């Protein structure tokens, strides 16, 4: 699989040129060609699958496709949440352009090379390449965490501005994930504390704990982190109840735990108020209990 927009982004970001990357690839082994669009952020071009394919990438594809003897598919990549950006008519136009690109393929049968003794002899070199990539990935992780020493392998990553952009993107993703998993809790904080203080709370978690790849696990840790700070946020109406409710749902999913939430007000009215993006203020007292049980 060859991701052409990814290579173009690398070139735009001052990395390897598309021409140099393609010259190093076995083009006869390309079965799929992926095209996408992105945007500019933090001074970099991001391969975000969020827009139409840039004309420059289409031009590169048009020149490249006649050289891809075994090409079997051309794919336009866009994430569902970004479809409104170009609309269904925009998607149709993209597919029409891909159809024109498809017509540029060389006629003939697909040719798949069989493994040869020479191929087997190249495997140790491939393993060495894999180890170098793994070492680079470990160094990148160290650079993102601020733990990469100046005498370490790939120490130049410490000063690479791309690392700062990468870290910002990861933090944005984590904040978005927490907002989805704890949306009523986050709405409560935003409505009562404002964006700056809420963001500082999230930043304190991000700085103190490593990324959890499973979003509910990340939300579980943030709920525990926030609960320790509840006394400092007494000005947030009903935060304890809202947090207990959403945390109970997460714990039921993660650990199969049951829990009970004691409400001091009607939870339906409380959650509907938060759903509208407003702070609930003082609601009539209506005690009740909700029990959360895993399936």
Secondary structure, 3 states (H helix, E strand, C coil): CEEHHHHHHHHHCCCCCHHHHHHCCCHHHCCEEEEECCEEECCEEECCCCCCCCHHHHHHHHHHHCCCCCCCEEEEECCHHHHHHHHHHHHHHHHHHHHHHHCCCCCCCCCCCCCCHHHHHCHHHHHHHHHHHHHHHHHHHHHHHCCCCCCCCCHHHHHCHHHHHHHHHHHHHHHHHHHHHCHHHHHHHHHHHCHHHHHHHHHHHHHHCCCCCCHHHHHHHHHHHHHHCHHHHCCCCCHHHHHHHHHHHHHHHHHCCCEEEEEEECHHHHHHHHHCCCCCCCCCEEEEEEEECCC
